[in-house]
Amino acid sequence: MLKTIKSLMLIVALAGCAAMPWTDTRQSALRQEAEYLAGLVGKNKISKVQAADRLNIKRINLIGPNPYDNEVFAYYRHLAEERDRKRIDQSEAQSLMRKKLAEVRTRYRQDPGKPGKTPVFTNFLMELYGLPPL
């Protein structure tokens, strides 16, 4: 399972630091979709950007829009584009995503008007990076 998660993150520009327990069924559904898409990317059937877009469809269907998730996904997709264009490598993508997640965490904790929906996609990435949820 850890190998699958790591392969997924390599393929879609994010390598997880460790497999964490998945407590939210929506996060589990995102993980399953991401693993499936990683297999398609690994077989060169779709690009990293196409995988990101399909993961976003799953995110919206499962969770709906959320300002924090929307922002994090947009950056996630941007990094996938940069990886597809070979402008950055896996290590740089990981570092940039980690910085983005830290920035979002800081803002989320200070936001008195948090949206009603939990940022599930953001928490999904937090767990993949071995970070505590928002």
Stockholm file with secondary structure:
# STOCKHOLM 1.0

chainA/1-134         MLKTIKSLMLIVALAGCAAMPWTDTRQSALRQEAEYLAGLVGKNKISKVQAADRLNIKRINLIGPNPYDNEVFAYYRHLAEERDRKRIDQSEAQSLMRKKLAEVRTRYRQDPGKPGKTPVFTNFLMELYGLPPL
#=GR chainA/1-134 SS CHHHHHHHHHHTTCCCSSCCCCCCHHHHHHHHHHHHHHHHHHTTSSCHHHHHHHHHHHHHHHTCCCHHHHHHHHHHHHHHHHHHTTSSCHHHHHHHHHHHHHHHHHHHHHCTTCCSSCCHHHHHHHHHTTCCCC
#=GC SS_cons         CHHHHHHHHHHTTCCCSSCCCCCCHHHHHHHHHHHHHHHHHHTTSSCHHHHHHHHHHHHHHHTCCCHHHHHHHHHHHHHHHHHHTTSSCHHHHHHHHHHHHHHHHHHHHHCTTCCSSCCHHHHHHHHHTTCCCC
//
